[in-house]
Amino acid sequence: MPSGEYDPETVEQKWQERWVDDETYAYEGSAADPDTAFSIDSPPPTVSGSLHWGHVYGFTLQDFVARFNRMRGKDVYFPFGYDDNGIASERLAEDELDVRHQDYERREFQRMTREVCQRYEAEFTEKMQSLGISIDWNQTYQTISPEVKRTSQLSFIDLYERGREYRQRAPAIWCPECETAISQVETEDDEQPSHFHDIAFEVVGSADDDETETFTISTTRPELLPACVAVFVHPDDDENQYLVGEEAKIPLFDQEVPIIADERVDMETGSGVVMCCTFGDQTDIEWYQAHDLDLRIAIDESGTLTDVAGEYEGLSSEAAREAIVDDLDDAGALLDRRSITHTVNVHERCGTSVEFLVKDQWYIELLDKREEYLQAGRDMDWFPEKMFTRYKNWIEGLQWDWAISRQRSSGIPFPVWYCADCEHVVLAEKADLPVDPLSDEPPIDACPECGHDEFEPENDVFDTWATSSLTPLINAGWDWDEDSGFTFENPELYQFDLRPQGHDIISFWLFHTVVKCYEHTGEVPFDSVMINGMVLDENREKMSKSKGNVVSPDEVVSKFPVDAARYWAAGSAVGDDLPYSEKGLRAGEKLLRKLWNASKLVEGLTEDAPAQFDHDDLTQLDRWLLAELDQEIERVTDLFESREFSKARDGLRGFFWHTFCDDYLEIAKQRVRENDGDESAAYTLDVAHRRFLKLFSPILAHATEELWDDMHEASESIHRSGWPEPLGVDADVEAGETAMAVVGALRKYKSDEQLSMNAELDHVEVWGDISGFEADISGVMHVRELDTLDERPAIESVVTGVDLDYSLVGPEFGSRVSEIEAALAEGDYETADGKLHVAGVELEPEMFEIEEERQYVGAGEMLEASDAVVIVHRDD
């Protein structure tokens, strides 16, 4: 029997250890029918530091789904991955070890990175287990492991062989800080202070006139002047049309470039004349390709100016900007410099402004299949539905194919060599994967194109998301062999039933997973997608280390029970951001105490409860409670299926706390204690309590397990015990609800009158249907005489005041307002034809509102109880 106060620290640790030791949540994988499996493609957290509260929130929502479906009889596959193959893990190792990856041979640096990551991965495991997440710890993977490397390299080869990948020397989005190419999805907009510089450009050949002809270009990036290869004017720009066909001389650097008309010019920005530099932005790239312009690379991989910049070579772009601006000013070419704030494209990982560099990169084709990827999104169920719009907007805004090359050390290498003479691409054999071209030999001795016998290995590694996007295939055991081709080791898992993730990586992880899996299998990878919001601080601001408002899981669980944190996590609609709230955590604590204390009481009342009882022989009140509980089971089931956890939580809490504990339990307690056991009440209490524990168990995982094990001597975990199904008990639900409302009204009356709950009430009259519940009301509220009324008691509306609209009354009556107020206070007024007559004036209907109150005019004191009316008569 539960004794003493609930001790969450002891209980939670006990069950966390037992769940792992007993493999309570292991995926059995023996089901012949794939429909009995429920597979979750859980997000592998990036190994870039410690887990934060956002991870806890997201995984707790996933756990609600896993526990619910496990109890519904599903064989739940709930794995855990560690995403440790990319830039984030590499930067973690560099920071932890105070090194640069460029200073080490790739395999050596990867070994160093693995050692750092393993420490954090052990911490991830410990944290997830200490939070009661029902992960199957037999199903774990690292995205840098040999098995995953093989899957990732297989993906590359398959896409290449089917013509979905290509290598091209082309402008790529480049991060100077990380010194690697990145994809469009890895960039974000950032508002930054800057300056517009109005610079005078000369028109070539105009010096033959009396004075040199110039025009003005406004730019935020004067350091790109050495990379200028053309000047553009909009065809509809009449003011500047005379420049088209001429050539411009670039100040300080003196290269002469053509002036061309093009519709992509924004006439509303600056002077309407713009320079094209290779490369400042996406439009520069489009102009470069459309007009076959020269290529002048002024900024290198580290953000430093090249020899094209002449005397500015070797300066950072920021230092070069200031030096060039000073020299333009000295030369008289700087006409104006003014402060602005503008949107800059930055790398989302480090916040560095991106550049565009020409590099040999590998790409996956996307742009030709945008409509197919959109349809794939439409084929999935979205929770919440509104998040599909983000997916749709991302696809419609795509401008680039997916660049999957990265110039880093910690990543999965491309399984590619190139002929040293003709650059023919040589792929590894599928059977040999995984390979590293830097240390492994190519599968052929001579180039099949030219016969040359020397090969150059590919130095680049895959983008992190090129591997993370394969998690459904990784988890389902996608592989290739000579006899069968591509197969699944666990085909029952694919398509996955659920992809849970944050809304911030819809364009990263979700979209790229759809692309990869759709290309490899021809199928959408998921039946449904559940998108969670972000965890905010208590001021509804995004948590960040720079703001110092990050809350760690350790900090929370050192102050509150884990189940209280799980209760808090269920407090927002899926997809909405959820502020961290200690108030919400304390509410979870209170519910735990209520459940614990109510359980102690129930066990004391049900020691002799019969295991079976004919439901037709139950009292009307007991049938009513079980019928109400049937409805609650149906409601909670539907809400869990639609991922509406907050509605499920709040409704269940209210039903348990008020309907069961406050109302029914108080009545049943008296019946059991005063009626020699009352088997009907004891049976109902026992059945209801078991069902409440099951309904609460996905959220309050530890406390319900402890109570289930202690009170019901269960041979299996509550989380394996089966979800409750409605009993189908027939009862007069409306009469029971009315009776409970009457009990509630009488309880409140006693409290307001400072009477004990055991105080006797002489006489109570009730108007409303409480048929069959009269004895229960009288017994629990100690009513000596209870009568039901055939007619509703006389109630009349009494005017209690007049509310003036001063915005209308003030301007109309000015100084007479005080007279009006005084007359109203004395009750010296009357209404006629909807108008108010007071203090010798007449107010129109829109100037006032009559305040009324319903009052009982008969004997006794009236209480309202929902649709019923209760009259209390006291003899004192």
Secondary structure by P-SEA (a helix, b strand, c coil): cccccccaaaaaaaaaaaaaaaccccccccccccccbbbbbcccccccccccaaaaaaaaaaaaaaaaaaaaccccbbbbbbccccaaaaaaaaaaaccccccccaaaaaaaaaaaaaaaaaaaaaaaaaaccccccccccccccaaaaaaaaaaaaaaaaaccccccccccccccccccccccccbbbbbbbbbbbbbbbbcccccccccccbbbbbbccccccccccbbbbbcccccccccccbbbbbcccbbbbbbbbbccccccccccbbbbcccccaaaaaaaaaabbbbbbcccccccccccccccccccaaaaaaaaaaaaaaaccccccccbbbbbbcccccccbbbbbbcccccccccccaaaaaaaaaacccccccaaaaaaaaaaaccccccccccccccccccccccccccccccccccccccccccccccccccccccccccccccccccccccccaaaaaaacccccccccccccccccccccbbbbccccccccaaaaaaaaaaacccccccbbbbbbbbbccccccccccccccccaaaaaacccaaaaaaaaacccccccccccaaaaaaaaaaaaaaaaaaaaaaaaccccccccccccccaaaaaaaaaaaaaaaaaaaaaaacaaaaaaaaaaaaaaccccccaaaaaaaaaaccccaaaaaaaaaaaaaaaaaaacccaaaaaaaaaaccccccccccccccccccccccaaaaaaaaaaaaaaaaaaaaaacccccccccbbbbccccccaaaaaaaaacccbbbbbccccbbbbbbccccccccccccccccaaaaaaaaaaacccccccccccccccccccccbbbbbbbbbccccbbbbcccbbbbbbbcc
